[in-house]
């Protein structure tokens, strides 16, 4: 693929690289780094890996960089490496990442979550199975008994998984406050955007789903009751999260287990007035450890969910899921199917994707979305080396394809 316009040619600014304002926060473009678990924390504390990982995406030109699902309480950790915000001592490590992201031109964001019955597992590349006490203690875990599996109901994710303990009604209220306390901490760390994780089979999704929630109190039974905790979390978080900062919520808009687009639209209509500005539209993950979407997995397979929520939910939406190419991302925005574009694995493949996409879409001074230490030299090469094509535009020199 070659650029759609010559570098010196004046073109209409693509929507993907048009700034967007969310409350009082302005993103320089609509490319968002989706939250991606790193499994690299030490007892919840951020490490140099987190600084490097977030920093490379910020330096690559993204408008908003989300750090991973950061746990609101100890029991919520999915693995021994989950990032945490359940203690004030976690704030400095997070603040270090915030400063670095902002220094390189991106807005820092963070996702807050709780694994519920999907806690206490081996890392994905270790198999993702339920963790053993011996393996945990070998990695320094000294609070195994406190790392309890809890959920909406005493139902395991699969027949091979351990059964969690159902939270009492009073404990659900305490859980809501854990989200609020974590939101206060990440605000103190300096994040400008916060996302509530209510997708992928984790705790809030476990309450939303009729396949995981068989409670008979005010948090179970009817759809409205099953949505109650998500609404209460949105209220509690917004009460401590500054009014001028945007709030997102991630949903598995379709989980193939009883929760679908109609229910997601209904929830969006409830949390929007509570202060949620954007629904991050994903899918799957209710059963087992992998996140599996409903339906064939191909380019932009979850975009219809973002389109539906944007049209019917009364909120802005963010599309995610195999959005790979610049023209694909631009078309989603031009067609009014989403307001923001999130990428994950494609950014792992090419952390400079935003800069690369800007060139392919004909953005003038595309290199300027990266720090000067990159932009100066790349612009110099582009101006001086006639006929040289970047590696992301063709396979090789031999055939130019």
Residue pairs with C-beta under 8 A, 6 or more apart in sequence:
1 325
1 360
1 392
1 393
1 394
2 360
2 389
2 393
2 394
3 359
3 360
3 362
3 393
4 11
4 327
4 360
4 361
4 362
5 11
5 361
5 362
6 362
7 359
7 364
7 366
7 382
8 364
9 362
9 364
10 364
11 362
11 363
11 364
13 363
14 330
14 358
14 361
14 362
14 363
15 30
15 330
15 333
15 334
16 29
16 30
16 31
16 326
16 329
16 330
16 333
16 341
16 357
16 358
16 361
17 29
17 30
17 31
17 358
17 361
17 363
17 369
18 29
18 30
19 26
19 27
19 28
19 29
19 63
20 26
20 27
20 29
20 30
20 63
20 339
20 340
21 27
22 193
22 246
22 277
22 278
22 316
23 243
23 244
23 245
23 246
23 277
24 244
24 245
25 107
25 192
25 193
25 244
25 245
25 246
27 63
27 64
27 107
27 340
28 63
28 105
28 106
28 369
29 61
29 62
29 63
29 354
29 358
29 369
30 63
30 333
30 339
30 340
30 341
31 61
31 62
31 63
31 64
31 329
31 341
31 343
31 353
31 354
31 357
32 62
32 63
32 64
32 65
32 66
32 109
32 318
32 340
32 341
32 342
32 343
33 54
33 57
33 62
33 64
33 65
33 66
33 106
33 342
33 343
33 344
33 347
34 66
34 280
34 320
34 342
34 343
34 344
35 66
35 67
35 68
35 69
35 110
35 111
35 195
35 197
35 250
36 68
36 344
36 348
37 68
37 69
37 78
37 82
38 49
38 50
38 53
38 68
38 81
38 83
39 79
39 81
39 82
39 123
39 124
40 47
40 49
40 50
40 53
40 81
41 47
41 50
41 81
41 82
41 83
41 84
42 81
42 140
43 84
43 140
44 71
44 74
44 77
44 82
44 83
44 84
44 85
44 86
44 87
44 90
45 84
45 89
45 90
45 93
46 83
46 90
46 93
46 94
46 96
46 97
47 93
50 67
50 83
50 93
50 97
51 96
51 97
51 100
54 65
54 67
54 97
54 100
54 101
54 108
55 97
55 100
55 101
55 104
56 351
57 65
57 106
57 347
57 351
58 65
58 100
58 101
58 102
58 103
58 104
58 105
58 106
59 104
59 105
59 351
59 370
59 371
59 374
60 347
60 350
60 351
60 352
60 353
60 354
60 355
60 370
61 105
61 352
61 353
61 354
61 355
61 358
61 369
61 370
62 106
62 347
62 354
63 106
63 107
63 354
64 106
64 107
64 109
64 193
64 340
65 101
65 106
65 107
65 108
65 109
66 109
66 110
66 111
66 193
66 195
66 342
67 83
67 94
67 97
67 108
67 109
67 110
67 111
67 191
68 83
68 111
69 78
69 82
69 83
69 111
69 112
69 113
69 197
69 202
70 82
70 83
70 84
70 85
70 94
70 110
70 111
70 112
70 113
70 182
70 186
71 77
71 78
71 82
71 83
71 84
71 85
71 86
71 112
71 113
71 114
71 115
71 182
72 85
72 86
72 112
72 113
72 114
72 175
72 178
72 179
72 181
72 182
73 86
73 114
73 175
73 178
73 182
74 84
74 86
74 143
74 146
74 147
75 114
75 119
75 146
75 147
75 148
75 149
75 150
76 82
76 86
76 113
76 114
76 115
76 116
76 119
76 178
76 203
77 84
77 115
77 119
77 120
77 147
78 115
78 118
78 119
78 120
78 121
78 202
79 121
79 122
79 123
79 131
80 131
80 136
80 139
80 140
80 141
81 123
82 115
84 90
85 91
85 94
85 110
85 112
85 182
85 185
85 186
85 189
86 178
86 181
86 182
88 185
90 185
91 185
91 188
91 189
92 189
94 110
94 185
94 186
94 189
94 191
95 188
95 189
95 190
97 108
98 108
98 189
98 190
98 191
99 190
101 107
101 108
102 108
102 190
104 371
105 369
105 370
105 371
107 192
107 193
108 190
108 191
108 192
108 193
109 191
109 192
109 193
109 194
109 195
109 248
110 186
110 189
110 191
110 193
110 194
110 195
111 194
111 195
111 196
111 197
111 250
112 179
112 182
112 183
112 186
112 194
112 195
112 196
112 197
112 237
113 196
113 197
113 202
113 203
113 204
114 175
114 178
114 179
114 197
114 202
114 203
114 204
115 121
115 202
115 203
116 149
116 150
116 151
116 152
116 164
116 202
116 203
116 206
117 149
117 150
117 151
117 155
117 156
117 157
117 161
117 164
117 206
117 212
118 157
118 201
118 202
118 289
119 147
119 149
120 130
120 131
120 136
120 147
120 149
121 128
121 129
121 130
121 131
121 289
122 128
122 129
122 130
122 131
122 135
124 289
124 290
128 289
128 290
129 160
129 289
130 160
130 161
130 162
133 144
136 144
136 147
137 144
141 147
148 165
149 162
149 163
149 164
149 165
150 164
150 165
150 166
150 167
150 171
151 164
151 165
151 166
151 167
151 203
151 206
151 212
152 166
152 167
152 203
152 206
152 207
152 212
152 213
152 215
152 219
152 220
153 166
153 206
153 212
153 213
153 214
153 215
153 220
154 163
154 164
154 165
154 166
155 163
155 164
155 212
155 214
156 162
156 163
156 164
157 201
157 212
157 286
157 287
157 288
157 289
158 287
158 288
166 215
167 175
169 217
169 218
169 219
172 219
172 229
175 203
175 229
176 229
176 232
176 233
176 236
177 236
179 196
179 233
179 236
179 237
180 236
180 237
180 239
180 240
183 194
183 236
183 237
183 240
183 241
184 240
186 194
187 194
187 240
187 241
187 242
187 245
191 245
192 245
192 246
193 245
193 246
193 247
193 248
194 237
194 241
194 245
194 246
194 247
194 248
195 247
195 248
195 249
195 250
195 280
196 204
196 230
196 233
196 234
196 237
196 247
196 248
196 249
196 250
196 276
197 204
197 250
198 204
198 205
198 208
198 230
198 233
198 249
198 250
198 251
199 205
199 250
199 251
199 252
199 280
199 282
199 283
199 285
200 250
200 252
200 282
200 284
200 285
200 291
201 209
201 212
201 252
201 255
201 284
201 285
201 286
201 287
201 288
201 291
202 285
204 229
204 230
204 233
205 212
205 251
205 252
205 255
205 259
205 285
205 286
206 212
206 213
206 286
207 213
207 219
207 220
207 226
207 228
207 229
207 230
208 226
208 227
208 230
208 259
208 263
208 267
209 226
209 255
209 257
209 258
209 259
209 286
210 226
210 257
210 258
210 259
211 255
211 257
211 258
211 259
211 286
211 287
212 257
212 286
213 219
213 220
213 226
214 220
215 221
215 225
218 225
218 228
219 225
219 226
219 228
219 229
220 226
223 263
223 266
227 263
227 266
227 267
227 270
230 249
230 267
230 270
230 271
231 267
231 270
231 271
231 274
234 247
234 249
234 271
234 274
234 275
234 276
235 274
235 275
237 247
237 275
238 247
238 274
238 275
238 276
241 247
241 275
246 277
246 278
247 275
247 276
247 277
247 278
248 276
248 277
248 278
248 279
248 280
248 318
249 271
249 276
249 278
249 279
249 280
250 279
250 280
250 282
251 264
251 267
251 268
251 279
251 280
251 281
251 282
251 309
252 259
252 282
252 283
252 284
252 285
252 286
253 260
253 261
253 264
253 279
253 281
253 282
253 283
253 302
253 305
253 308
253 309
254 260
254 261
254 264
254 283
254 284
254 293
254 294
254 295
254 305
255 283
255 284
255 285
255 286
255 294
256 284
256 286
256 294
257 286
257 287
259 286
261 305
261 308
261 309
264 279
264 281
264 305
264 308
264 309
264 313
265 308
265 309
265 312
265 313
268 276
268 279
268 309
268 313
268 314
268 315
269 313
269 314
271 315
272 313
272 314
272 315
276 315
277 315
277 316
278 315
278 316
278 317
278 318
278 339
278 340
279 306
279 309
279 313
279 315
279 316
279 317
279 318
280 317
280 318
280 320
280 342
281 302
281 305
281 306
281 309
281 317
281 318
281 319
281 320
281 338
282 291
282 293
282 302
282 305
282 320
282 321
283 293
283 294
283 302
283 305
283 321
284 291
284 292
284 293
284 294
285 291
285 292
293 301
293 302
293 321
295 301
297 322
298 322
299 322
299 323
299 324
299 325
299 328
300 319
300 321
300 322
300 323
300 328
300 332
301 321
301 322
302 319
302 320
302 321
302 322
303 319
303 321
303 323
303 332
303 337
303 338
304 337
305 319
306 317
306 318
306 319
306 320
306 332
306 337
306 338
307 317
307 319
307 336
307 337
307 338
309 315
309 317
310 316
310 317
310 336
310 337
310 338
310 339
316 339
316 340
317 338
317 339
317 340
318 338
318 339
318 340
318 341
318 342
319 332
319 337
319 338
319 340
319 341
319 342
320 341
320 342
320 343
320 344
323 329
323 332
323 341
323 342
323 343
323 346
324 343
324 346
326 356
326 357
326 358
326 360
326 361
327 360
327 361
329 341
329 343
329 357
330 361
332 338
332 341
333 339
333 341
343 353
346 353
347 353
350 356
350 392
352 370
352 374
354 369
355 366
355 367
355 369
355 370
355 374
355 378
356 390
356 392
358 366
358 369
359 366
359 367
359 390
360 393
365 379
367 374
367 375
367 378
367 379
367 382
368 375
369 375
370 378
381 388
382 388
389 400
394 400
394 401
395 401
